[in-house]
């Protein structure tokens, strides 16, 4: 890191610090990424199966709803990351909330145990989304939610890979670039992890985004 650049993290090693004094509560904040990824991919597959056996939707409709759900997840990911995870700490309570939800990840970006939403919370969110989407979309909800949850599982895989592995020499390298700029450059840019689409739409791209990780931003693996 360049000498004139302020360090934006406390440790770039695989260190996991306690968030709560209660060890059981703190344990609920940790998970291996494989658990929520497999849970949501299986959930998504079950929703597609249910769509086919319980509705009369055509294959084309199912594909369109699935793709729409996947795309909608990238929008939700961007909005939550920008406006919830990076909530301005104008009060002590808001600052504590933002740190617990996401700030600790910026302080310890290589903590493998906190690169995904804990299983208990994941199941709760998935259940709420199913009820909400079914209320709004009725029989179209299941294929749409399947795409949404697949998008989330894909996001988890991408986010884990970015923080743990070296960037690949292919088109996916751009995702490493974007997230490196968010973590080690300016945290109010590049909110999209699985896709930069909404950063371009809402004007939150980093001014130094040129397709390769700048030398003073390249985090060591």
N, C-alpha and C positions, 0 to 999 in steps of 0.2 A: 504494500500500500504506500502511496506517495506520502512524503513527509508532511505536506501541507494539507492532507485530507484527514478530517476528523474520523476517528474509528467509530463505526456505527454498531458495534456489538461488544459484548463483554468477553465472550470466548468463541473461537471458531473450531473448537474441539467437540467431540461427542460427550458433552457434559449435561446432566439432567439435574437441575436444582429443584428443591421442593417448592410448591406453590402454596400449600396449606400445611399447617402444623399437624393436623390430624392425618396420620399416615394412610388410613383407609380412604379418606376423601382425596388425598393427594394421588393415591394409586389409580383412582378413577380418571385422572387427567392424562394417563399414559396408556399407550397401546402400541402394538406392532402393526405396521401399515397393512400387512397381509390380512388381518382380521376384518377391518371395515371394507377393504377392497373386495375380498371374496364374498362378504355378506351382501354388498350392494350389487355385485354382478349376478349373484344367485337370485336376489330379490328382483332384479330387472328381468332375468330370464323367466322367473315364475309369473311376472306380470304379463309378459308377452304370451306365455302359454295360456294364461287365464283369458286374455283378450281373444285368442283364437277359439277357445272352447265355449266361452260364455257370451260372446257378442257376434254380430253378423258383419263386422267390418271387413272390407276387402283387404287383400295384401297391400295394395297401393296405399290405402288409408292408414294401415298400421305403420308402414315404412315412413310415411309423411309425418305422422304423429310422433314416431320415435325420433326422427331427425329434428322435429320441432322442439321436442323435450330436451334433446342434447344441446341444441343451440340456446334454448332458454336457460339452461344451466350455466352456460358461459356468461350470460348476462347477469344472472343471480350471483355467480362467483365474483364478478367484477364489483357489483354493487355492495355486497356484504364486505368484501375485502376493503373497499374504499371508505364506506360510510359506517360500518360497524367495527371492524377490526382496527381501523385507524381513526376511531372516534376521538376528537380533540379532548384532552384531559382538562376541561375547564373547571371541574370539581374533583375532589378526592375520590368520590365514588365512581365517577366516569373514568378517571385515570386508572383506578384499580380494576374496573371491568375490562378496559381495553388491554391492560397489561396481562391479565389472566387469560383473556381470549386469544391474544396475539402478540402482545409486546414481548413476552418471555421468549417467543420464537425468534424475534429480531435480536434479542440479547444473546441467545444460544441457538443459532441457526442450524447447527449440526446435531442437535439433540434428536436422535432417532426415535425416541419414545414419544415425542410431541410433534410429529409431522402429519398427524391425522386426528380427526375427531374421535374421541373415545367411544367404544362400542355401545355403551348404555345410552349416551347422548345421540349416537347415530341412529339407533333403533327408534328412539323417541321422535327424532326429526323425521325419519322415514314414515312413521305412522301418522304424524300430523300432516305431512304432505299428501299422503294417500287420501286422508279424509277431506282435505282442502280441495285437491284436484278433482276428486269424485263429486264433491258438492258443486263445483263450477263446471266441470266438463262431462259429468255423467259417464256414459260408456266409453267416451274417448279418453278418459283419464288414465287408464291402465297402461296403454301403449305410450302415452305422453310421459307419464311418470317413469316408465322403463327407460326411456331415452334420457330423462333428467338424471336418474340414478346412475346410469352408465356414464354420463358426463362427469358425475361426481367421482366415480371410481377411477375414471381416466385421469381426472385432476389429481387424485391422491397418488397415483402411480407416477405421474409427471413430476409432482412436487417432491416426492421422495427421491426420485432419480436425480433431479437437479441438485439437491442438497448433498447427496451421497456419492454420486458418480461423476467422472469427468465428462465434459460435453462431447457428444458424438460428432463425427465429421460428415454430417448430412443435414437435411433441412430442419431437423429438430434442434440443431444447435442454437437456433434463434431463441428458443424457449429458455435455454441456459443464460443467454445474453440478457434477455429481458429481466429475468429474476435476479441476476447478479446486479444489474443496475438498480433494481428496487431495493435490494438488501444493502449493497455496498456503495451505492451512489446516492440517489434521492428516494426516500421512502414514500414520497407523495407522487410518484410516477410508476408506470408499469404495474398496475394492479392485477391485470390478467395473467394468470399462471398457465392455464391450459391453452389459452389463445390470447393474442394481443388485439383482437378485433375491436373490443370496446374501448381500449386505450386510444386507438386511432379515431374512433367515432367521437369520443368525448374529450380528445385533446390532452391526454395524460401520458403521452409517450415521453421518453427521456431524450433530451437534446443531443446526447452523444450516441444515440442508437445508430450504429453503422454496420451491424452484422457480425462484429467480433467483439469479444470481451476486452475492454481497455486494460492495459497492463496493470494500472493502479487499482483496478476493481476486481481483478481475477483472484477469487478466493481459493486458498489452498485446500486440496483434498488430502 
